[in-house]
Amino acid sequence: MSADALIMTRFNVDELSVRRLRKVDPEFGTLCEDYATACCALKRWQTDELKASDYRAVIAELEQEISSFLSRSTHH
């Protein structure tokens, strides 16, 4: 699944909103790519509880940052 699709699914936002925010803020784009990478890694390591736990923590942190970006973008 693409980074944009993951963000749209997880945060219930439309594709246009994600694309606009990626275009105006490269940091958001980097967060999206990092999120997709972490989600992919979690799937790969789901049978290794230690690694899976680490990736879940990274994903939770990235979700907070992404949510913050999305909240700020809807208030402008």
FENUR-V996731 format. One record per helix or strand. SS is the DSSP state (~ for helix, > for strand). FROM is the first residue (numbers start at 1). TO is the last residue. If there is no record, write none. Layout:
# FENUR-V996731
{{SS/FROM/TO} {SS/FROM/TO}}
This chain:
# FENUR-V996731
{{~/3/11} {~/15/24} {~/26/44} {~/49/74}}
